[in-house]
Amino acid sequence: MKRVVFAIGVLAVAFAASTPASADFAVIRFKDWSCKAWAQSKVGPWSPGAVYLAVGLPTWDAAVHKGKWFVKHHRCKVWW
């Protein structure tokens, strides 16, 4: 019985270690229409007037690419 419990414990730890960490990036437009990539989109900017333009992007590079797309299509004035 001890071996079964031990094996289940080892499998549970191995499964928890093998699941990928979830990264969540966003593109945020501030009050002055400048845009920025933001890590951990659940903890957004504290400045009033900030708006999420894209949420749930998988990587930082995807957020930067999306932000540059927003500048190109005039949804942001400046990318920083």
Phi, psi and omega per residue, in radians:
M1 nan -0.690 3.132
K2 -1.105 -0.622 3.137
R3 -1.173 -0.657 3.131
V4 -1.161 -0.785 3.123
V5 -1.113 -0.730 3.105
F6 -1.091 -0.756 3.138
A7 -1.117 -0.702 3.097
I8 -1.138 -0.698 3.094
G9 -1.108 -0.748 3.112
V10 -1.120 -0.740 3.111
L11 -1.118 -0.682 3.128
A12 -1.135 -0.748 3.116
V13 -1.159 -0.728 3.128
A14 -1.114 -0.692 3.120
F15 -1.160 -0.736 3.133
A16 -1.141 -0.623 3.140
A17 -1.310 -0.423 -3.075
S18 -1.534 -0.250 3.134
T19 -1.320 2.360 -3.101
P20 -1.237 2.606 3.074
A21 -1.264 2.449 -3.123
S22 -1.612 2.108 3.083
A23 -1.817 2.453 -3.086
D24 -2.343 1.956 -3.125
F25 -1.992 2.769 -3.109
A26 -2.495 2.871 2.976
V27 -2.007 2.212 -3.052
I28 -2.128 2.354 3.042
R29 -1.802 2.242 -3.141
F30 -1.584 3.086 -3.040
K31 -1.048 -0.562 -3.134
D32 -1.534 0.249 3.124
W33 1.168 0.350 2.978
S34 -1.562 2.558 -3.089
C35 -2.052 2.702 -3.108
K36 -2.664 2.536 3.006
A37 -1.318 2.521 -3.047
W38 -2.357 2.222 3.080
A39 -1.486 2.644 3.141
Q40 0.979 1.255 -3.029
S41 -1.139 -0.259 3.071
K42 -1.224 -0.440 3.061
V43 -1.848 1.530 -3.029
G44 -1.379 -3.129 3.134
P45 -1.195 2.676 -3.096
W46 -1.663 -0.090 -3.102
S47 -1.346 2.425 3.117
P48 -1.213 2.518 3.124
G49 1.565 0.010 3.116
A50 -1.364 2.451 -3.070
V51 -2.263 2.375 3.025
Y52 -1.337 2.225 3.037
L53 -1.723 -0.593 3.098
A54 -2.548 2.356 -3.106
V55 -2.285 2.606 3.055
G56 1.454 0.413 3.112
L57 -1.325 2.439 -2.976
P58 -1.310 -0.522 -3.095
T59 -2.346 2.883 3.085
W60 -1.124 -0.714 3.142
D61 -1.079 -0.644 3.094
A62 -1.147 -0.664 3.114
A63 -1.172 -0.716 3.110
V64 -1.135 -0.752 3.133
H65 -1.086 -0.774 3.136
K66 -1.140 -0.682 3.112
G67 -1.103 -0.722 3.096
K68 -1.158 -0.563 3.060
W69 -1.128 -0.710 3.113
F70 -1.115 -0.665 3.092
V71 -1.144 -0.765 -3.134
K72 -1.068 -0.601 -3.113
H73 -1.726 0.349 2.989
H74 1.075 0.575 3.013
R75 -1.691 -0.163 3.034
C76 -2.438 2.668 3.094
K77 -1.620 -0.731 -3.047
V78 -2.328 2.494 3.041
W79 -1.921 2.178 3.059
W80 -2.489 nan nan
